[in-house]
């Protein structure tokens, strides 16, 4: 079920006031009505998508932090097995969790 909010405003009061002011600008367009439709279901989907992205980001950060803690605990033999030097491992382990 889709819900819509319709917002409309009639600008005829503005046009009448402008014409009676006699400011010499000339003829004004006929009164118009502006309408804006706001789709609530789409707004809810947008909020849900943002929440989902935020949760996924937190899980990614947790994974990075866990991997960097594990990397910092590896000894020289295991680091050489994966082809990483001590300095490179220390540099990666020192990065904050939010930095890729």
Secondary structure, 3 states (H helix, E strand, C coil): CCCEEEEEEECHHHHHHHHHHCCCCCCCCCCCEEEEEEEHHHHHHHHHHHHHHHHHHHHHHHHHHHHHHHHHHCCHHHHHHCCCCHHHHHHHHHCCCCCC
